[in-house]
Amino acid sequence: MALSGIRVIDLTRILAGPFCTLMLADMGAEVIKVEPPKGDPVRGQGAIKEGLSWYFSQFNRNKKSIVLDLYTEEGKADLKLLLESADVLVENYRPGVLAKMGFTPAFLEEINPRLICASVNGYGSTGPYVDRPSFDFIAQAMSGFMSVNGSAEGDPMRAAPPMSDMIAGLYAAFGVVTALHARQRTGKGQNVESSLTNGLISMMAYLSAEYLATGEIPKRTGNNHPIASPYGLFRASDGRVAVAPSNDVFVERFLQVLNLGYLLDEERFKTNATRMENRDELLEIINKVTEKNTVEHWIKVINEAGCPCGRTMDLSEVFSDPQVLSQQMLLEVDHPGRGTVKMTGFPVKLSKTPAKIHRATPELGQHTEEILLPFREGKTGSK
């Protein structure tokens, strides 16, 4: 597998950090999840079947679990032994907490100059908010992300999935792999950092570009696109159709399917700028056509015309969709003593070294003796 031979010491809990180490584990890294005696709090959260949290299982498959009490000298000594020969350390404490335990950047470099130290936090490790606690909802609020979601008449709206956690985890994993590549040239490790708030700010795309160029704060537009029209959900006779004509070519294809191509000859709808000015009128004209036929009809004919189009699906539809199943985005994993666990599949597809399930989600402390005994007996050395 792509990351075989890479050992990751995982001090993370909850979501952003475990999502980072999940991706490394799925690609073959040996991820040793270091848990406190009570375990990662997520072990007790979400839907629990046969005594196993499927939420925890989703984000901690392919890992090993050991228990260390890092508030004791013995626990710190065992962690030091692990870090002396590890490739990567991932932690999501508040900035400075790891150093207070004695694991300062200088100490880590001294015991293992090849170690890559990845931190996932709320705001970064500098600035006036460093000591503040953070959470996905707060990051969504403070990044500007919520300010552009929802309707113009309503409150700012958060995304239901924990977007900032997932994005910070993605960036941390990307940073780790980048640092591993750099280490091949330099022989040295380095620090990697991602944060919930920075990650979301980086994802604001054309919204931040428009603001930085014009100084105008983007308005909330609901399912309408902030800078393109027509675009969004349209009424069918039995539901809603999502259509995304993101440029003039797609707009023409879309309107031709609806027999509304003549609108592009009218000054009020000729360009994207004029369509934006007259958006409400344009959308009402389109909806009067689309509501005369079914969702299935429009998905077929609009896609055949080469314009992006789809239905809005709930999760029962998603996880029975033939495309999703073809992409193996639903996995069924046998868990010893816990039955079969369903979870999402691997979003990144590698042709020669693909991700795979090579280890069931670990029980709390399942691998403590297996991992630590060789170190305690002095049978393993530094890399």
C-alpha positions as CSV (number, residue, x, y, z in Angstrom):
1,M,0.0,0.0,0.0
2,A,1.1,3.6,-0.6
3,L,2.1,4.4,3.0
4,S,3.2,1.0,4.1
5,G,6.2,1.3,6.4
6,I,5.1,4.7,7.8
7,R,4.4,4.6,11.6
8,V,2.0,7.3,12.9
9,I,1.5,8.0,16.6
10,D,-2.0,9.4,16.9
11,L,-2.8,11.5,20.0
12,T,-6.1,12.8,18.5
13,R,-9.7,12.4,19.5
14,I,-13.2,13.4,18.4
15,L,-13.1,14.1,14.7
16,A,-10.7,16.5,12.9
17,G,-7.5,14.7,14.0
18,P,-8.9,11.1,13.7
19,F,-10.1,12.0,10.1
20,C,-6.5,12.9,9.3
21,T,-5.1,9.7,10.6
22,L,-7.9,7.7,9.1
23,M,-6.8,8.7,5.6
24,L,-3.2,7.8,6.4
25,A,-4.3,4.5,7.8
26,D,-6.5,3.7,4.8
27,M,-3.5,4.2,2.6
28,G,-1.4,1.7,4.6
29,A,0.3,3.6,7.4
30,E,0.5,1.9,10.7
31,V,-1.5,4.2,12.9
32,I,-1.2,3.7,16.6
33,K,-4.1,5.5,18.3
34,V,-3.0,6.5,21.9
35,E,-6.1,6.8,24.0
36,P,-6.6,7.8,27.7
37,P,-7.9,5.2,30.1
38,K,-11.5,6.2,29.4
39,G,-10.9,6.1,25.6
40,D,-11.8,8.6,22.9
41,P,-15.1,10.2,23.8
42,V,-16.5,9.3,20.4
43,R,-16.5,5.6,21.5
44,G,-19.7,6.5,23.4
45,Q,-21.4,8.8,20.9
46,G,-23.7,8.3,18.0
47,A,-25.6,5.1,17.0
48,I,-24.2,2.2,19.1
49,K,-24.8,-1.4,17.9
50,E,-23.5,-4.5,19.6
51,G,-21.7,-2.1,22.0
52,L,-19.8,-0.4,19.1
53,S,-20.2,3.2,18.1
54,W,-20.5,3.3,14.3
55,Y,-19.4,6.9,14.4
56,F,-16.2,5.9,16.1
57,S,-15.8,2.9,13.8
58,Q,-16.1,5.1,10.7
59,F,-13.2,7.3,11.7
60,N,-10.9,4.8,13.4
61,R,-10.8,1.8,11.1
62,N,-7.4,0.4,10.1
63,K,-5.8,1.7,13.3
64,K,-4.3,0.1,16.4
65,S,-5.3,1.2,19.9
66,I,-3.1,1.5,23.0
67,V,-3.9,3.1,26.4
68,L,-1.5,5.5,28.0
69,D,-2.2,7.9,30.8
70,L,-0.2,10.9,29.7
71,Y,-0.7,12.6,33.1
72,T,1.7,10.1,34.6
73,E,5.4,9.8,34.2
74,E,5.1,6.2,33.1
75,G,2.7,7.2,30.3
76,K,5.0,10.0,29.1
77,A,8.0,7.6,29.2
78,D,6.1,5.1,27.0
79,L,5.1,7.9,24.6
80,K,8.7,9.0,24.3
81,L,9.7,5.4,23.4
82,L,7.2,5.4,20.7
83,L,8.2,8.7,19.3
84,E,11.9,7.9,19.1
85,S,11.3,5.7,16.1
86,A,8.0,7.0,14.7
87,D,7.6,8.8,11.4
88,V,4.7,11.0,12.2
89,L,3.0,12.4,15.3
90,V,-0.5,13.8,15.0
91,E,-2.2,15.7,17.8
92,N,-5.2,18.0,18.2
93,Y,-4.6,19.5,21.7
94,R,-4.9,23.3,22.1
95,P,-1.6,24.9,21.1
96,G,1.0,24.5,23.9
97,V,-0.7,21.6,25.7
98,L,1.8,19.0,24.3
99,A,4.7,21.2,25.3
100,K,3.4,21.5,28.8
101,M,3.5,17.7,29.0
102,G,7.2,18.0,28.3
103,F,7.1,17.3,24.5
104,T,8.3,20.6,23.3
105,P,9.3,21.0,19.6
106,A,12.9,21.2,20.7
107,F,12.6,17.9,22.7
108,L,10.9,16.1,19.9
109,E,13.5,17.2,17.4
110,E,16.2,16.1,19.8
111,I,14.8,12.6,20.3
112,N,13.9,12.1,16.6
113,P,15.0,14.7,14.1
114,R,13.1,12.8,11.3
115,L,9.8,13.1,13.1
116,I,7.0,15.0,11.4
117,C,4.7,16.7,14.0
118,A,1.2,17.5,12.8
119,S,-1.1,19.7,14.8
120,V,-4.8,20.2,14.2
121,N,-6.3,23.1,16.1
122,G,-9.0,25.7,16.1
123,Y,-7.3,29.0,15.0
124,G,-3.6,28.2,14.4
125,S,-0.7,28.5,16.9
126,T,-0.3,32.3,16.7
127,G,-2.6,35.3,17.2
128,P,-5.0,36.5,19.9
129,Y,-7.3,33.5,19.7
130,V,-4.8,30.8,20.3
131,D,-6.0,29.9,23.8
132,R,-9.7,29.9,22.9
133,P,-11.5,26.5,22.7
134,S,-13.0,25.8,19.2
135,F,-15.6,23.6,17.6
136,D,-16.9,23.1,14.1
137,F,-19.9,25.4,14.7
138,I,-17.7,28.2,15.9
139,A,-15.3,27.8,13.0
140,Q,-18.2,27.8,10.6
141,A,-19.4,31.1,12.2
142,M,-16.0,32.8,12.4
143,S,-14.7,31.9,9.0
144,G,-17.4,33.7,7.1
145,F,-18.8,30.3,5.9
146,M,-22.1,30.7,7.7
147,S,-22.6,34.3,6.5
148,V,-23.1,33.1,2.9
149,N,-25.3,30.2,3.6
150,G,-29.1,30.3,3.9
151,S,-31.7,32.7,2.5
152,A,-31.4,36.4,2.3
153,E,-34.3,36.8,4.7
154,G,-33.1,34.2,7.3
155,D,-30.2,33.8,9.7
156,P,-26.7,32.7,8.6
157,M,-26.8,29.0,8.3
158,R,-24.3,26.3,9.2
159,A,-23.7,23.2,7.0
160,A,-25.1,20.1,8.7
161,P,-21.9,18.0,8.3
162,P,-18.9,19.1,10.4
163,M,-17.2,20.8,7.5
164,S,-14.4,22.6,9.4
165,D,-13.3,19.3,11.1
166,M,-13.2,17.4,7.9
167,I,-11.4,20.1,5.9
168,A,-8.8,20.6,8.7
169,G,-8.3,16.8,8.8
170,L,-7.8,16.7,5.0
171,Y,-5.3,19.5,5.1
172,A,-3.4,17.9,7.9
173,A,-3.1,14.6,6.0
174,F,-2.0,16.5,2.9
175,G,0.6,18.3,5.0
176,V,1.9,15.1,6.4
177,V,2.3,13.4,3.0
178,T,4.0,16.6,1.7
179,A,6.4,16.6,4.7
180,L,7.2,12.9,4.2
181,H,8.1,13.7,0.6
182,A,10.3,16.6,1.7
183,R,12.0,14.4,4.2
184,Q,13.2,12.1,1.4
185,R,15.3,15.0,0.2
186,T,16.4,16.6,3.5
187,G,16.4,13.7,5.9
188,K,14.6,16.0,8.4
189,G,11.1,16.2,9.8
190,Q,9.2,19.4,10.3
191,N,6.0,20.8,11.9
192,V,2.7,20.7,10.0
193,E,-0.3,22.7,11.1
194,S,-3.9,23.0,10.0
195,S,-6.8,24.7,11.7
196,L,-10.6,24.5,11.6
197,T,-11.0,28.2,10.8
198,N,-8.1,28.6,8.3
199,G,-9.3,25.6,6.4
200,L,-12.8,26.9,5.9
201,I,-11.5,30.4,5.0
202,S,-9.5,28.8,2.2
203,M,-12.6,27.1,0.9
204,M,-14.6,30.3,0.3
205,A,-13.4,30.3,-3.3
206,Y,-15.1,32.8,-5.6
207,L,-17.0,34.3,-2.7
208,S,-13.8,35.6,-1.0
209,A,-12.3,36.5,-4.5
210,E,-15.4,38.6,-5.2
211,Y,-15.2,40.4,-1.9
212,L,-11.4,41.0,-2.1
213,A,-11.8,42.4,-5.6
214,T,-14.9,44.6,-5.0
215,G,-15.1,45.2,-1.3
216,E,-18.8,44.1,-1.5
217,I,-19.9,41.5,1.1
218,P,-21.6,38.5,-0.6
219,K,-25.3,38.2,0.1
220,R,-27.0,34.9,1.1
221,T,-28.7,33.4,-2.0
222,G,-29.9,30.1,-0.7
223,N,-29.8,27.5,-3.5
224,N,-29.2,30.2,-6.1
225,H,-25.7,30.7,-7.3
226,P,-24.1,34.0,-6.0
227,I,-22.6,34.8,-9.4
228,A,-24.4,32.8,-12.0
229,S,-28.0,32.5,-13.3
230,P,-30.0,30.4,-13.9
231,Y,-28.7,27.9,-11.4
232,G,-30.2,26.0,-8.4
233,L,-33.3,23.9,-7.7
234,F,-36.2,23.9,-10.1
235,R,-39.8,22.7,-9.6
236,A,-40.9,19.5,-11.2
237,S,-44.3,17.9,-11.0
238,D,-43.2,15.5,-8.3
239,G,-40.2,17.2,-6.6
240,R,-37.2,19.4,-7.3
241,V,-34.4,19.1,-9.8
242,A,-30.9,20.5,-9.2
243,V,-29.4,22.1,-12.3
244,A,-26.0,23.7,-12.5
245,P,-25.5,25.7,-15.8
246,S,-22.2,27.4,-14.7
247,N,-21.4,29.2,-17.9
248,D,-23.0,30.4,-21.1
249,V,-22.6,27.1,-22.9
250,F,-24.5,25.2,-20.3
251,V,-27.1,27.9,-20.0
252,E,-27.9,27.6,-23.7
253,R,-28.1,23.8,-23.5
254,F,-30.4,24.0,-20.5
255,L,-32.8,26.6,-22.0
256,Q,-32.9,24.8,-25.4
257,V,-34.1,21.6,-23.6
258,L,-36.9,23.6,-22.1
259,N,-37.7,25.3,-25.5
260,L,-36.7,28.6,-23.9
261,G,-33.6,29.2,-26.0
262,Y,-35.3,32.4,-27.4
263,L,-34.8,34.1,-24.0
264,L,-31.1,34.5,-24.8
265,D,-32.0,36.9,-27.6
266,E,-33.7,39.2,-25.1
267,E,-31.6,42.0,-23.6
268,R,-32.7,41.1,-20.0
269,F,-31.4,37.5,-20.3
270,K,-28.6,37.9,-22.9
271,T,-25.6,37.8,-20.5
272,N,-25.0,36.5,-17.1
273,A,-24.9,40.0,-15.7
274,T,-28.4,40.8,-17.1
275,R,-29.7,37.4,-16.0
276,M,-28.5,38.1,-12.5
277,E,-30.3,41.4,-12.5
278,N,-33.5,39.7,-13.7
279,R,-33.0,36.4,-11.9
280,D,-36.4,36.2,-10.1
281,E,-38.2,36.7,-13.4
282,L,-36.1,34.2,-15.3
283,L,-36.5,31.5,-12.6
284,E,-40.2,31.9,-12.6
285,I,-40.3,31.4,-16.4
286,I,-38.2,28.3,-16.1
287,N,-40.2,26.8,-13.2
288,K,-43.5,27.2,-15.2
289,V,-41.9,24.8,-17.7
290,T,-40.2,22.4,-15.4
291,E,-43.2,21.9,-13.2
292,K,-45.1,20.3,-16.1
293,N,-43.0,17.1,-16.0
294,T,-41.3,14.8,-13.6
295,V,-38.0,14.8,-11.9
296,E,-37.0,11.6,-13.7
297,H,-37.9,13.2,-17.1
298,W,-35.8,16.3,-16.5
299,I,-32.8,14.4,-15.2
300,K,-32.8,12.3,-18.3
301,V,-33.2,15.0,-20.9
302,I,-31.1,17.7,-19.3
303,N,-28.2,15.3,-18.7
304,E,-28.5,14.1,-22.3
305,A,-28.2,17.7,-23.4
306,G,-24.8,17.9,-21.6
307,C,-25.9,20.1,-18.8
308,P,-25.1,19.1,-15.2
309,C,-28.3,17.9,-13.5
310,G,-29.3,15.6,-10.6
311,R,-31.9,14.9,-8.0
312,T,-31.6,15.8,-4.3
313,M,-31.2,12.5,-2.5
314,D,-31.5,11.6,1.1
315,L,-29.0,9.1,2.6
316,S,-31.2,6.1,1.9
317,E,-31.2,7.0,-1.7
318,V,-27.5,7.8,-1.7
319,F,-26.4,4.5,-0.3
320,S,-28.6,2.5,-2.7
321,D,-27.6,4.6,-5.8
322,P,-26.0,2.4,-8.5
323,Q,-23.2,4.9,-9.1
324,V,-22.4,5.1,-5.4
325,L,-22.3,1.3,-5.2
326,S,-20.2,1.0,-8.3
327,Q,-17.7,3.4,-6.7
328,Q,-17.7,1.2,-3.6
329,M,-18.6,4.2,-1.4
330,L,-20.5,1.8,0.9
331,L,-18.4,-0.8,2.7
332,E,-19.5,-3.6,4.9
333,V,-16.7,-4.6,7.4
334,D,-16.7,-7.6,9.6
335,H,-15.9,-6.6,13.2
336,P,-14.9,-9.5,15.5
337,G,-17.6,-9.8,18.2
338,R,-19.5,-6.8,16.9
339,G,-21.0,-8.1,13.6
340,T,-21.0,-6.3,10.3
341,V,-20.4,-2.6,10.3
342,K,-21.4,-0.4,7.4
343,M,-19.3,2.7,6.6
344,T,-18.4,5.0,3.8
345,G,-15.8,3.9,1.3
346,F,-12.5,5.5,0.1
347,P,-13.0,8.7,-1.8
348,V,-9.4,8.7,-3.3
349,K,-8.8,5.9,-5.8
350,L,-5.2,4.8,-6.5
351,S,-4.7,2.4,-9.4
352,K,-1.6,0.6,-8.2
353,T,-1.7,1.0,-4.4
354,P,-5.4,1.4,-3.5
355,A,-6.8,2.1,-0.1
356,K,-8.3,-0.9,1.6
357,I,-9.6,-2.2,4.9
358,H,-6.8,-4.1,6.5
359,R,-7.8,-3.9,10.1
360,A,-11.1,-3.7,12.0
361,T,-11.8,-0.8,14.3
362,P,-9.7,-1.5,17.4
363,E,-11.1,-2.1,20.9
364,L,-9.9,0.3,23.5
365,G,-6.3,-0.6,24.4
366,Q,-6.4,-3.8,22.2
367,H,-2.8,-3.4,21.1
368,T,-1.2,-1.9,24.2
369,E,1.0,-4.9,25.1
370,E,1.7,-5.8,21.4
371,I,3.0,-2.3,20.7
372,L,4.8,-1.4,23.9
373,L,6.4,-4.6,25.1
374,P,9.2,-4.6,22.5
375,F,10.0,-1.0,23.4
376,R,10.0,-1.7,27.1
377,E,12.3,-4.7,26.6
378,G,14.6,-2.6,24.4
379,K,14.0,-4.8,21.4
380,T,13.4,-2.0,18.9
381,G,15.7,0.9,18.0
382,S,15.4,4.3,16.4
383,K,15.1,4.6,12.6
